[in-house]
Amino acid sequence: MNTKLTLSIDPEIKKRAKAYAKANNTSISKIVEQYLEQLSDSEESDDSWKDFLSPVVRDMVGSLDKDKVIDDERYQYLIKKYS
């Protein structure tokens, strides 16, 4: 049995999602359901979240040296500002 879920999204994204669904002969509900199913079925490894990134973003993961970022004065300023 299916249940309703209400989502709040940007109107432009909704418009593009409807066009995509129509072009692929499916519904936004089905797309969201399949995506959530993939998320819940993925292995519980530390890297499973990488499967859902675009190839460009996936290639960028790990490109920054964490120690250099943490030592950066701007980073420290933002940490203090938003703590």
DSSP file (Angstrom, degrees, kcal/mol; ACC not computed):
  #  RESIDUE AA STRUCTURE BP1 BP2  ACC     N-H-->O    O-->H-N    N-H-->O    O-->H-N    TCO  KAPPA ALPHA  PHI   PSI    X-CA   Y-CA   Z-CA
    1    1 A M              0   0    0      0, 0.0     2,-0.2     0, 0.0     0, 0.0   0.000 360.0 360.0 360.0 131.7    0.0    0.0    0.0
    2    2 A N        -     0   0    0      0, 0.0     2,-0.3     0, 0.0     0, 0.0  -0.506 360.0-157.1 -86.0 156.5    1.4    3.4   -0.9
    3    3 A T        -     0   0    0     -2,-0.2     2,-0.2     2,-0.0     0, 0.0  -0.933  21.6-105.3-131.1 156.0    1.3    6.5    1.3
    4    4 A K        -     0   0    0     -2,-0.3     2,-0.4     2,-0.0     0, 0.0  -0.515  28.8-171.8 -83.7 149.2    1.4   10.2    0.5
    5    5 A L        -     0   0    0     -2,-0.2     2,-0.5     2,-0.0    -2,-0.0  -0.990  12.6-146.8-139.4 129.1    4.5   12.3    1.1
    6    6 A T        -     0   0    0     -2,-0.4     2,-0.4     2,-0.0    -2,-0.0  -0.858  17.7-173.0-101.1 128.4    4.5   16.1    0.8
    7    7 A L        -     0   0    0     -2,-0.5     2,-0.6     2,-0.0    -2,-0.0  -0.906  16.9-146.5-118.3 147.1    7.7   17.7   -0.4
    8    8 A S        +     0   0    0     -2,-0.4     2,-0.3     0, 0.0    -2,-0.0  -0.961  33.9 157.6-111.7 117.8    8.6   21.4   -0.7
    9    9 A I        -     0   0    0     -2,-0.6    -2,-0.0     2,-0.0     5,-0.0  -0.915  48.3 -80.9-137.4 163.3   10.9   22.1   -3.6
   10   10 A D     >  -     0   0    0     -2,-0.3     4,-2.3     1,-0.1     3,-0.2  -0.369  39.3-126.5 -61.0 137.2   11.9   25.1   -5.8
   11   11 A P  H  > S+     0   0    0      0, 0.0     4,-2.2     0, 0.0     5,-0.1   0.848 109.7  53.2 -57.4 -36.0    9.2   25.8   -8.5
   12   12 A E  H  > S+     0   0    0      2,-0.2     4,-2.3     1,-0.2     5,-0.2   0.898 108.9  48.7 -67.6 -39.3   11.9   25.6  -11.3
   13   13 A I  H  > S+     0   0    0     -3,-0.2     4,-2.8     2,-0.2    -1,-0.2   0.904 110.2  52.2 -65.0 -40.9   13.1   22.2  -10.1
   14   14 A K  H  X S+     0   0    0     -4,-2.3     4,-2.4     2,-0.2    -2,-0.2   0.918 109.4  49.8 -60.5 -43.4    9.5   21.0  -10.0
   15   15 A K  H  X S+     0   0    0     -4,-2.2     4,-2.0     1,-0.2    -2,-0.2   0.927 113.8  44.3 -61.6 -46.2    9.0   22.2  -13.6
   16   16 A R  H  X S+     0   0    0     -4,-2.3     4,-2.5     1,-0.2    -2,-0.2   0.880 112.1  53.1 -67.2 -37.5   12.2   20.4  -14.8
   17   17 A A  H  X S+     0   0    0     -4,-2.8     4,-2.8     2,-0.2    -2,-0.2   0.902 108.6  49.6 -65.3 -40.6   11.3   17.3  -12.8
   18   18 A K  H  X S+     0   0    0     -4,-2.4     4,-2.6     2,-0.2    -1,-0.2   0.910 111.6  48.9 -63.4 -41.6    7.9   17.1  -14.5
   19   19 A A  H  X S+     0   0    0     -4,-2.0     4,-2.4     2,-0.2    -2,-0.2   0.912 112.7  48.1 -64.0 -42.2    9.4   17.5  -17.9
   20   20 A Y  H  X S+     0   0    0     -4,-2.5     4,-1.6     2,-0.2    -2,-0.2   0.932 112.2  48.8 -63.0 -46.2   12.0   14.8  -17.1
   21   21 A A  H  <>S+     0   0    0     -4,-2.8     5,-2.6     1,-0.2    -2,-0.2   0.916 112.5  48.0 -61.4 -43.7    9.3   12.4  -15.8
   22   22 A K  H ><5S+     0   0    0     -4,-2.6     3,-1.4     1,-0.2    -1,-0.2   0.919 110.7  50.9 -63.1 -43.7    7.1   13.0  -18.9
   23   23 A A  H 3<5S+     0   0    0     -4,-2.4    -1,-0.2     1,-0.3    -2,-0.2   0.785 115.4  43.4 -64.8 -26.8   10.0   12.5  -21.3
   24   24 A N  T 3<5S-     0   0    0     -4,-1.6    -1,-0.3    -5,-0.2    -2,-0.2   0.211 111.7-119.2-104.9  13.8   10.8    9.2  -19.5
   25   25 A N  T < 5S+     0   0    0     -3,-1.4     2,-0.2     1,-0.2    -3,-0.2   0.898  78.8  98.8  51.7  49.5    7.2    8.0  -19.2
   26   26 A T      < -     0   0    0     -5,-2.6     2,-0.3    -6,-0.1    -1,-0.2  -0.753  69.3-104.0-143.9-169.7    7.2    7.9  -15.4
   27   27 A S     >  -     0   0    0     -2,-0.2     4,-2.1    -3,-0.1     5,-0.1  -0.862  23.0-119.4-123.4 159.3    6.1   10.1  -12.5
   28   28 A I  H  > S+     0   0    0     -2,-0.3     4,-2.7     1,-0.2     5,-0.2   0.889 116.3  57.3 -61.9 -38.1    7.9   12.2  -10.0
   29   29 A S  H  > S+     0   0    0      1,-0.2     4,-2.6     2,-0.2    -1,-0.2   0.914 107.0  47.2 -58.3 -43.8    6.6   10.0   -7.3
   30   30 A K  H  > S+     0   0    0      2,-0.2     4,-2.6     1,-0.2    -1,-0.2   0.894 111.3  51.2 -66.9 -39.8    8.2    6.9   -8.9
   31   31 A I  H  X S+     0   0    0     -4,-2.1     4,-2.3     2,-0.2    -2,-0.2   0.939 113.3  44.6 -62.1 -47.0   11.5    8.8   -9.4
   32   32 A V  H  X S+     0   0    0     -4,-2.7     4,-2.7     2,-0.2     5,-0.2   0.914 112.9  51.9 -63.9 -43.0   11.6    9.8   -5.7
   33   33 A E  H  X S+     0   0    0     -4,-2.6     4,-2.2    -5,-0.2    -2,-0.2   0.924 111.0  46.9 -60.1 -45.7   10.6    6.3   -4.6
   34   34 A Q  H  X S+     0   0    0     -4,-2.6     4,-2.3     2,-0.2    -1,-0.2   0.899 112.4  50.2 -64.1 -40.8   13.3    4.7   -6.7
   35   35 A Y  H  X S+     0   0    0     -4,-2.3     4,-2.2     2,-0.2    -2,-0.2   0.935 111.9  46.6 -63.0 -46.5   15.9    7.1   -5.4
   36   36 A L  H  X S+     0   0    0     -4,-2.7     4,-2.3     1,-0.2    -1,-0.2   0.856 110.7  53.7 -65.3 -34.1   14.9    6.6   -1.8
   37   37 A E  H  X S+     0   0    0     -4,-2.2     4,-1.9    -5,-0.2    -1,-0.2   0.915 107.9  50.0 -64.9 -42.5   15.0    2.8   -2.4
   38   38 A Q  H  X S+     0   0    0     -4,-2.3     4,-1.2     1,-0.2    -2,-0.2   0.918 110.7  50.3 -61.3 -42.8   18.5    3.1   -3.7
   39   39 A L  H  < S+     0   0    0     -4,-2.2     3,-0.4     1,-0.2    -2,-0.2   0.930 114.1  43.3 -60.4 -45.6   19.6    5.1   -0.7
   40   40 A S  H  < S+     0   0    0     -4,-2.3    -1,-0.2     1,-0.2    -2,-0.2   0.747 115.2  49.3 -75.8 -22.7   18.1    2.6    1.8
   41   41 A D  H  < S+     0   0    0     -4,-1.9    -1,-0.2    -5,-0.2    -2,-0.2   0.584  85.6 109.9 -90.7 -11.0   19.4   -0.5   -0.1
   42   42 A S  S  < S-     0   0    0     -4,-1.2     6,-0.1    -3,-0.4     7,-0.0  -0.264  82.5 -92.5 -66.1 153.3   23.0    0.8   -0.4
   43   43 A E        -     0   0    0      1,-0.1     2,-0.7     5,-0.1    -1,-0.1  -0.300  32.6-119.5 -62.7 149.5   25.6   -1.0    1.6
   44   44 A E        +     0   0    0     -3,-0.1     2,-0.2     3,-0.1    -1,-0.1  -0.152  68.1 132.0 -86.8  41.7   26.3    0.6    5.0
   45   45 A S  S >  S-     0   0    0     -2,-0.7     3,-1.2     1,-0.1     4,-0.3  -0.485  72.0-110.1 -88.1 165.1   29.9    1.3    4.2
   46   46 A D  T 3  S+     0   0    0      1,-0.2     3,-0.3    -2,-0.2    -1,-0.1   0.770 117.4  46.6 -64.6 -25.8   31.6    4.6    4.8
   47   47 A D  T >  S+     0   0    0      1,-0.2     3,-1.5     2,-0.1     4,-0.4   0.341  78.3 101.6-100.0   6.1   31.8    5.3    1.0
   48   48 A S  G X  S+     0   0    0     -3,-1.2     3,-1.2     1,-0.3     4,-0.2   0.798  73.8  64.8 -64.0 -27.0   28.3    4.3    0.0
   49   49 A W  G >  S+     0   0    0     -3,-0.3     3,-1.4    -4,-0.3    -1,-0.3   0.762  88.5  69.3 -65.8 -24.0   27.2    8.0   -0.2
   50   50 A K  G X  S+     0   0    0     -3,-1.5     3,-1.6     1,-0.3    -1,-0.2   0.760  83.7  71.6 -66.3 -24.0   29.7    8.5   -3.1
   51   51 A D  G <  S+     0   0    0     -3,-1.2    -1,-0.3    -4,-0.4    -2,-0.2   0.727  96.0  52.1 -62.7 -21.2   27.5    6.4   -5.3
   52   52 A F  G <  S+     0   0    0     -3,-1.4    -1,-0.3    -4,-0.2     2,-0.2   0.308  89.7  99.1-102.2   8.1   24.9    9.2   -5.4
   53   53 A L  S <  S-     0   0    0     -3,-1.6    -3,-0.0     1,-0.1     0, 0.0  -0.627  80.4-106.2 -91.8 153.3   27.3   12.0   -6.5
   54   54 A S     >  -     0   0    0     -2,-0.2     4,-2.9     1,-0.1     5,-0.2  -0.406  36.3-108.5 -68.8 156.0   27.7   13.2  -10.0
   55   55 A P  H  > S+     0   0    0      0, 0.0     4,-2.0     0, 0.0     5,-0.1   0.865 118.9  52.6 -55.7 -38.2   30.9   12.1  -11.7
   56   56 A V  H  > S+     0   0    0      2,-0.2     4,-0.9     1,-0.2    -3,-0.0   0.939 113.2  42.2 -64.8 -46.6   32.4   15.6  -11.6
   57   57 A V  H >> S+     0   0    0      1,-0.2     4,-1.0     2,-0.2     3,-0.7   0.904 111.4  56.2 -67.1 -40.8   31.8   15.9   -7.8
   58   58 A R  H >< S+     0   0    0     -4,-2.9     3,-0.6     1,-0.3    -1,-0.2   0.879 105.2  52.6 -58.4 -38.9   32.9   12.3   -7.2
   59   59 A D  H 3< S+     0   0    0     -4,-2.0    -1,-0.3     1,-0.2    -2,-0.2   0.774 107.9  52.2 -67.5 -25.6   36.3   13.2   -8.9
   60   60 A M  H X< S+     0   0    0     -4,-0.9     3,-2.2    -3,-0.7     4,-0.3   0.658  80.4 113.8 -85.7 -16.1   36.7   16.2   -6.6
   61   61 A V  T << S+     0   0    0     -4,-1.0    -3,-0.0    -3,-0.6   -11,-0.0  -0.353  87.6  10.5 -60.6 127.5   36.1   14.2   -3.3
   62   62 A G  T 3  S+     0   0    0     -2,-0.1    -1,-0.3     1,-0.0     4,-0.1   0.495  90.0 120.1  84.9   4.3   39.3   14.2   -1.3
   63   63 A S    <   +     0   0    0     -3,-2.2     2,-0.4     2,-0.1    -2,-0.1   0.718  59.4  74.5 -76.8 -18.7   41.1   16.8   -3.5
   64   64 A L  S    S-     0   0    0     -4,-0.3     2,-0.8     1,-0.0     3,-0.1  -0.755  86.2-122.8 -94.4 140.7   41.5   19.2   -0.6
   65   65 A D    >>  -     0   0    0     -2,-0.4     4,-1.9     1,-0.2     3,-0.5  -0.730  20.1-152.2 -80.2 111.4   44.1   18.6    2.1
   66   66 A K  H 3> S+     0   0    0     -2,-0.8     4,-2.4     1,-0.2     5,-0.2   0.857  91.9  54.2 -55.5 -40.8   42.0   18.6    5.3
   67   67 A D  H 3> S+     0   0    0      1,-0.2     4,-1.6     2,-0.2    -1,-0.2   0.880 108.3  49.0 -64.9 -37.7   44.8   19.8    7.5
   68   68 A K  H <> S+     0   0    0     -3,-0.5     4,-0.7     2,-0.2    -1,-0.2   0.883 111.3  49.9 -68.5 -37.4   45.5   22.8    5.3
   69   69 A V  H >< S+     0   0    0     -4,-1.9     3,-0.8     1,-0.2     6,-0.3   0.927 110.1  49.5 -66.3 -44.8   41.8   23.8    5.3
   70   70 A I  H 3< S+     0   0    0     -4,-2.4    -1,-0.2     1,-0.3    -2,-0.2   0.847 111.0  50.1 -64.9 -34.3   41.5   23.5    9.1
   71   71 A D  H 3< S+     0   0    0     -4,-1.6    -1,-0.3    -5,-0.2    -2,-0.2   0.618  85.5 112.6 -78.8 -12.2   44.6   25.7    9.6
   72   72 A D    <X  -     0   0    0     -3,-0.8     4,-2.1    -4,-0.7     5,-0.2  -0.391  68.6-137.7 -65.0 134.1   43.3   28.3    7.2
   73   73 A E  H  > S+     0   0    0      1,-0.2     4,-2.4     2,-0.2     5,-0.1   0.857 103.2  54.4 -62.4 -36.3   42.4   31.6    9.0
   74   74 A R  H  > S+     0   0    0      2,-0.2     4,-2.3     1,-0.2    -1,-0.2   0.901 108.0  50.1 -64.7 -40.3   39.2   32.0    7.0
   75   75 A Y  H  > S+     0   0    0     -6,-0.3     4,-2.3     2,-0.2    -2,-0.2   0.935 111.2  48.1 -62.1 -46.7   38.0   28.6    8.1
   76   76 A Q  H  X S+     0   0    0     -4,-2.1     4,-2.2     1,-0.2    -2,-0.2   0.888 110.1  52.8 -63.0 -38.9   38.8   29.3   11.7
   77   77 A Y  H  X S+     0   0    0     -4,-2.4     4,-2.6     1,-0.2    -1,-0.2   0.929 110.6  47.1 -60.5 -45.8   36.9   32.7   11.4
   78   78 A L  H  X S+     0   0    0     -4,-2.3     4,-2.3     2,-0.2    -2,-0.2   0.865 109.1  54.2 -67.0 -36.0   33.8   30.9   10.0
   79   79 A I  H  < S+     0   0    0     -4,-2.3     4,-0.4     2,-0.2    -1,-0.2   0.943 113.2  42.8 -60.3 -47.4   33.9   28.2   12.7
   80   80 A K  H >< S+     0   0    0     -4,-2.2     3,-0.8     1,-0.2    -2,-0.2   0.912 113.7  52.2 -65.9 -42.0   33.9   30.9   15.4
   81   81 A K  H 3< S+     0   0    0     -4,-2.6    -1,-0.2     1,-0.2    -2,-0.2   0.897 117.7  35.3 -62.5 -42.2   31.3   33.0   13.6
   82   82 A Y  T 3<        0   0    0     -4,-2.3    -1,-0.2     1,-0.2    -2,-0.2   0.228 360.0 360.0-103.0  14.6   28.8   30.1   13.2
   83   83 A S    <         0   0    0     -3,-0.8    -1,-0.2    -4,-0.4    -2,-0.1   0.451 360.0 360.0 -87.3 360.0   29.4   28.3   16.5
